[in-house]
Amino acid sequence: MKKRVLVVEDHEVNRALISSVLNKMNCPHDLAENGEIALEMIEYVQYDLVLMDLFMPIMNGFEALNEIKNHKDNFISKIPVIAVTAKPESEGIGEFDAIIPKPLS
């Protein structure tokens, strides 16, 4: 069974790049532009992994992670959330399950 990934990223180019990589891996995935949209999607789709940008408008990655980890649904609260960021030294980064650094432009 294929795993389903949710990519949460506000920059269109980064979303397209990550989506392209996941497509090449034949990995089913969905895209969200911010944490608020991601939380709505998580309520209706069973994700196995979330790739989360940290700094987004409306709801950032830290706020969304907190909502996921404290969710009343045990499956949702256990979804691994990986930070995808150009600032891996950010305060609070240790709360994520792992970190994937973005290249600096």
C-alpha positions in Angstrom: 0.0 0.0 0.0 1.3 3.4 -0.9 1.8 6.0 1.7 0.1 9.4 1.3 2.0 12.6 2.0 0.7 16.1 2.8 3.1 18.9 1.6 2.5 22.2 3.5 4.4 25.0 1.8 3.4 28.6 0.9 5.8 29.2 -1.9 4.4 27.9 -5.3 7.9 27.0 -6.7 8.8 25.0 -3.6 5.4 23.2 -3.7 6.0 22.4 -7.4 9.5 21.1 -6.8 8.5 18.9 -3.9 5.5 17.6 -5.9 7.7 16.8 -8.8 10.0 14.7 -6.6 7.1 12.9 -5.0 5.6 12.2 -8.5 8.9 10.7 -9.7 8.7 8.4 -6.6 5.0 7.5 -7.5 4.1 8.8 -4.0 0.5 10.0 -3.6 0.4 13.5 -2.1 -1.6 16.6 -1.6 -0.6 20.2 -1.3 -1.6 22.9 1.2 -0.5 26.6 1.2 -0.5 27.1 4.9 -1.1 25.3 8.2 -4.8 26.2 8.4 -5.6 24.5 5.1 -3.4 21.5 6.2 -5.4 21.0 9.3 -8.7 21.1 7.4 -7.3 18.5 4.9 -6.0 16.2 7.7 -9.6 15.9 9.0 -10.7 14.3 5.8 -7.7 12.4 4.4 -5.6 9.8 6.2 -2.0 11.0 5.7 1.1 8.9 6.7 3.5 11.9 6.6 3.4 15.7 6.6 6.2 17.8 5.1 5.8 21.2 6.8 7.4 24.5 6.0 7.9 26.6 9.1 7.3 30.2 8.1 3.9 30.7 6.3 1.1 33.2 6.5 -2.2 32.6 8.2 -0.9 29.6 10.3 2.8 28.8 10.4 4.4 25.4 10.7 5.0 25.6 14.5 1.3 26.4 15.1 0.1 23.7 12.8 2.5 21.1 14.4 1.0 22.0 17.8 -2.5 21.5 16.6 -1.6 18.1 15.0 0.3 16.8 18.0 -2.5 17.8 20.4 -5.4 16.6 18.2 -8.1 14.5 19.9 -7.9 11.9 17.2 -5.1 9.5 18.1 -4.2 8.7 14.5 -3.8 12.4 13.6 -1.8 13.2 16.7 0.7 10.5 15.7 1.3 11.5 12.1 5.1 12.2 11.6 5.7 15.8 10.8 9.0 16.7 9.1 10.1 20.3 9.0 11.3 21.5 5.6 13.1 24.8 6.2 16.0 27.1 5.2 16.4 27.9 8.9 17.1 24.6 10.7 18.4 26.6 13.7 14.9 28.0 14.4 13.7 27.9 18.0 11.2 25.1 18.5 12.5 23.0 15.6 13.2 20.1 17.9 9.5 19.4 18.3 9.4 18.1 14.7 10.1 14.4 14.0 12.9 15.3 11.6 14.3 18.2 9.6 14.9 18.5 5.8 17.0 21.7 5.1 16.1 23.7 2.0 18.9 25.2 0.0 19.4 28.9 0.5 18.8 31.0 -2.6 
